[in-house]
Amino acid sequence: MARDVEALDLPAWSRASGPSQGPQCRDTMAHLDSEVKEECLREDLRFYFMNPCEKFRARQQIPWKMGLQILKIVMVTTQLIRFGLSNQLVVAFKEENTAAFKHLFLKGYSGSDEDDYSCSVYTQEDTYDSIFFAINQFHRLRNLSLGTLGYGESEDNRIALKVCKQHYKKGTMFPSNETLNIDSDIEIDCIHLDLEALSKDPQDWKNSSFFRLEFYRLLQIDISFQLKGIDLQTIHSRELPDCYVFQNMIIFDNKAHSGKIKIYFNSDAKIEECKDLKISGSIQKNTQYVLVFDAFVIVICLASLILCTRSIVLALRLRKRFLKFFLEKYKRHVCNADQREFINQWYILVIISDLLTISGSVLKMEIKAKNLTNYNLCSILLGTSTLFVWVGVIRYLGYFQAYNVLILTMQASLPKVLRFCACAGMIYLGYTFCGWIVLGPYHNKFENLNTVAECLFSLVNGDDMYATFAHIQQKSHLVWLFSRLYLYSFISLFIYMILSLFIAIITDSYDTIKKYQQNGFPATDLQEFLKECSSKEKCQEESPAFLSSICCLRSGHKNTQLKSPDVRSLTDDCPSRCAQNPFVWRPH
């Protein structure tokens, strides 16, 4: 026993040198640990910036997300086309009914509007005839209309036509003596004419004191009535019909007192749920199929939304690891450009399109079930989402160098273009205000700020130039001369100078991108970090042979055979060839 103890006793020099080698061993282990972390981070970064095809070739990882996006494109586009065809029927029904109402209730309507109003009258007799004509047509509607129309109830639950007139409170006027005495307070008088009153002798209500108009005091006459209709053309598209409520108003505008009364016709169509629909055939079954299809689109978009959100979250974690490592090793912060590389803007676009598609699909299902009738909002949601989906296709074309030029050029030129547009916009606004205040009374394209801006934008694109010059009224020689200087200077400045500079900015960015593609892009800190180990084989040659065994000892997987080289925990610092963890993280 003593012999064994003596045999285990170490020499004095060995015992003396043992403690001195401890710190050196710990330094070696710390150095190896740092190399392991760096290698793991580099592998994760290299895998993150691969496209789906490269990930498949490198790790045999099926690009589920790309396949899901392709399926979503097909589904969303099909949904949009079906809804677009249905929406066209709705819009056509409203517009055709409005045109029919104008022919029914406006005396002398020619079929086309005069400017922004429907028609006009110039004598007192024509004014009375137009008012009485509209009232009589309302009374005889059932015997006149070709559509599926019926009377609607007014606010007080009466089937009636409401006539209101606005006029100054009191006053006297003698134009020959240039004498005027007007109380500017406005009075509003109204009368309801129901079907029973209209069925009596017309002279009874025509001779009413209400219709004795004093035109010098008269401002406006409003004739409002409500009609109901059913859109039967949807049956041909195997859809349930819609029930409409038309709130119509005829306005006789005499506010200008210029001897011309403008007549406006406004029709506000609202879709309501039909109370009792009994339709035999296959329409109900077709509606159920459409609802199932919309539900499937929602499921696809939810899956896409979850995957893209997950990728962004994991990318932010990877960026946090890289920023921490870079600060510890190089003692400086990563530039903002490299930090933005981790945020895939295409994923953000996909998330926005998914949210819009889900909202639009839910609204479409409610419209299909006749619980809601907001076609316009649904069209905006589905249309915008489909736009974003198809714009996202450019991402996959960007994997090829020849197609990637467009994306890179847009990214490089966008900041410069925005700054340039901000400066050019100031000049554009100046011309807009100037043209409105000077040329507005003499040219219909300059009547308000909106039309002025549209007219000038058309001129920039070379549209309708001669008509803009020719329509300037020559009643004032000074205004006519100013209009020539105004238009010539605007066209010369924007087409020959500003537009050329705009194109030059984009061309310069394109030339820069082409040179970079030929000679290589400037390397950033992130790219330099990835280039330090350009291939997996080189990394394995540079790493010590015992690095793997040390790593496996630290992870508690000693003598464990590796099943998959592609999985790694968020907190695991070992290379994937050394350890396996059930909590897998890989950026997609």
Order of alpha helices (4+ residues) and beta strands (2+ residues): alpha-alpha-alpha-alpha-beta-alpha-alpha-beta-beta-beta-alpha-alpha-beta-beta-beta-alpha-alpha-alpha-alpha-alpha-alpha-alpha-alpha-alpha-alpha-alpha-alpha-alpha
